[in-house]
Amino acid sequence: MDEQVLATTRRALHGVAESVIAGPQYRSHGTIRLAVSSGGFAGVASPLRVQGTELVGPGGRWPLRGTLRELGVAAGVDPGPPEGLYSDTSGVDLDEPLAVDPAATELIEEWFARGDAALRAFAPEAGPVLWPEHFDLGVALDEVNYGVSAGDPGHTRPYAYVVPWTSREGEFWNAPFGARRWATDLPDAAAVAAFFTEGRTQA
């Protein structure tokens, strides 16, 4: 997978998650939380979801193309990110044309599904949340964050992470924020869960 195509698609999906689902949901229901759903992701209170390369809602299905503003209007919501909650955003302007590659979309959505299954096996008591701020899926246990990211400006590839709230030292901790493993090194949910379990032991 070309990393530029992957990064461009991730940014577009992040924009949809933040400005078409999470923002309107927050203004109507007071929560920005999203969750992994069949074939993609959805709001926990919003009727909108992304499935594959489409936005799906009560009024129909719309391909992820055009702009965030056009998608929001089609779906019957007032698009825009949640306001006043965080400073880091997707950076996608409401009138910026979206670029969504089907293969990259499938890779990202499969990674979120793998991570969701891993987190539920690792910590059944903690429901994973897909956060629109950084477009990552995670849980927090005993002052340690566990989760999976679709990538970010510093890491173009999807990865799993273990992030203690206070820094740790040792071979396991291979990233400035804690521990990171690339999605390509964790082929299934069991491997992702094993990484989280090792992280819990190391932390």
Helices and strands as residue ranges (DSSP letters): H 3-16, I 17-22, H 23-29, E 34-37, E 40-43, E 49-51, E 54-57, E 60-63, H 68-75, H 102-122, E 129-131, E 136-141, E 144-149, E 159-164, E 179-182, G 183-185, H 189-202
